[in-house]
């Protein structure tokens, strides 16, 4: 499965720790991330990550393009809801694309835990069947 990993600056450490905890699961999938997020996760875990531009420089839109083309299966986007983002329209568009294309998306660690448990249990395998 193709999994996107995105985190705002104040949530990067949380996403890195999440990826360390679930490294064995993530290692079985193809990972994508925005620039800095991908770099810090790769450094902390040794996982191979396909990196795009930084979110504010277009990385969110690059991941959004994969979603629109039905080439993304799961999105973990640890957002900082208390800090205004200059690229908020891009963030909203990415989340809207997930809804339009029925892509499971988590915007916080609580939902990410549920999605990872579902991924491990095979509950998200409908994406594999859909893409055959």
N, C-alpha and C positions, 0 to 999 in steps of 0.2 A: 504494500500500500504506500501511497505517497502522502507524507505528513508534512504540513507547514508548521514551523515554529517561529513565533513572533513575540517580542516583549518590549514594552516601553522601558525607558531607562531605569526607573525605580522598581521595575518588576523583573529585570534581567537575572539578578541573583536567584530569585525564586524559581524562574524557569530553568536556570542552570542546575540548581539543586534537584528539581523535579526530573530532569533528564539524567542526572547521575543516579538517582534512585531507580529509574526505570530503563537504565541503559540496555539491559538484556532484551527488553521488548523493542526499544527503538532500533537496536542493531539488526532486527529482522525486516526493517522497512527502509524505504528510500526517503531521506529527510531533505527538506528545503527550509531555508530561513532567510530573513532579511540580514543585511551585512554584518553589523556588529554582533547581533544576537547569535548568528551562526558561528562567528569567530569564537566567541567566549564559550559556547556550548562545545564546539569541537575541541578547544583547548582543554576543557575540563573533563571531557569524556573520551576523547579519541575517536568519536564517531565521525563518519564521513557525512558532510553536509554540503548540499548544493546551495551556494550563497548567491543572493541577489544584492541589489543596491540597498543602502540604508532605507528604512521606511519613508522618512521625509523626502528622500531623493528619488522615490519611485519604486522601492522594493515592495511596498504593499500592493501597488498596481501590477507589478510583475507576478506576484502570487495570485492576485485577482484574475489575471489573464489565464493562468492555469486552471483556476476554478471555473471560469467561463467556458473553457475548452473541455471541461469535465476530466481534467488530468490531475485533480487533487482529491484525496479521499477523507482527509481529516485535518482540521486546523486548530492549533492551540495558540491562542493570542492572549497573552497575559497583559491586559490593558491596565492603565493607571486612570481610574475614573475620577480622581481628584485633581488631575492636572490637565489643563487645556492643551491640546496638541495642535500645532500649526497646520498639520495635514489631516485634520479631523474629517474632511469630506472623503479622503481616500480610505480612511478607516471605516466609515459608514458604508461606503461602496463595497468594500471587501466583505463586510458582514452581511450586507444585502445579497451579494452574490452567493454566499453560503446558503442563505435562505432560499433563494431562487433555484439553486441546483441541488438542494437537499444534502449539503455537506455538513456532517457533524462538526460543530465548532464550540470550543470552550474559551471563555474570556476570563476565567479565574481558576484557581487551583482546585476548588471543590468540584467543579464540573469536569476539569481535566482528569481528576482521579477516577470519576465515573466512566469517562470515555476510554481511558487506558485499561480499566478493568474490562470494559466491553470489548476492546481491541484484543486483549489477551484471551478472552473467552470465545472469541469468534463472532461476537454479536454485530460487528461492523462488516462482516464478510459480504453483506448485500452489495457493497460497493464493488467487490470483485465480480460478482454475478452480473451486475449492471453493466460493467465494462467489457464483458465478453462478447 
